[in-house]
Each structure stands twice: as structure tokens, then as C-alpha cells.
Amino acid sequence: MSEGELRQEASIAEILDKGSGALVLYTFTTYDNIRNTKLAKQQFSMFQKGYGNFAAIARMAEHDDHNPVHIDPEFCKKMGYDGTPLHGLVNFGICVKHILDNYSIDYSRKILRAQARFSNIVYPGQTIVTEMWEEGNRVLFQAKTKETGKVVITNAFVDFRL
């Protein structure tokens, strides 16, 4: 009989609005604690009927933000915006995902700290281009919109545990 010590980490990889419900994608990673190695990575999805059409709710949920600029087109028009801007934390999350995809292929490194300055507006449908470079355990980055070339995130970095 073999003995061992396993650890499993779970995370929500993505939540997709499917209209009539939400599709939640989960990731489970199993590690051998004794050998300190990753053994397996599994993904599965679960459809939560009746929890769709949540775009506006998700935009307002971040940090209890009830600013109408993120969901009310009429308010945005009065404020002089060309549309309803995405929440800055959505843009930030997209950039961090780009960094993880480029610098942490197996997602085994842990984020220690991340920060950014939101410098311009991103509208739904625009493409965020993340420019990044690595310095030790820090990835420095900035982001632009592909359509306008405007820098939308500056003075930004993600620090990883070594």
C-alpha cells in the first residue's frame, strides 16, 4: 500500500452569461505535497439556470460600486461619454489574465501583489492589448485599446512569489 499527501486547489476559471443562466467553469489542480509536484488539472462546468443576464449586476458588484456610469447609457450621455465604459477592474482583470497566460503557463506561481493606474476609458467591444515585460519576479505592464491606441492602464505591475 502506498501512502501520500495530496492537496487540491479549486478556483473559478470563468463565469459566462448565457442569457437564461450562468455557465460556471471550475478548475481543480491536484498536487503531491511530499514531492511538491502537480499531478493533475481538471476542469468542469456547471450551468446555473435562472442566473443569466447579469452583466449590469456584475459591473456594479465590484467593491459595492453603484456608480451609474457603469450601467446607465442615459447617465453616460449626460456625462459626455461616447457609451457605457467598462469598469476599470474588468480591464485590470483582463490584463492580469494576459500576464498569467504569458508568464505562468501552468498557473503554479502565485500572485503576491498587483497594482495599476486607470488612465483612460475602455468601452465594451474594444480590444485590450497588454504590453508587458518581466523583471525578476515582477511583470511590468501597460494596456492600450487596439481600436484607438489610447493607453488605458499605466504604472502597473504584478509581483509573483518565487
Secondary structure as UniProt FT lines:
FT   STRAND          6..17
FT   STRAND          21..32
FT   TURN            33..36
FT   STRAND          37..49
FT   HELIX           55..61
FT   HELIX           62..64
FT   HELIX           68..70
FT   HELIX           73..78
FT   TURN            79..80
FT   HELIX           88..103
FT   TURN            105..106
FT   STRAND          111..118
FT   TURN            124..125
FT   STRAND          128..135
FT   TURN            136..137
FT   STRAND          138..145
FT   TURN            146..148
FT   STRAND          151..160
//
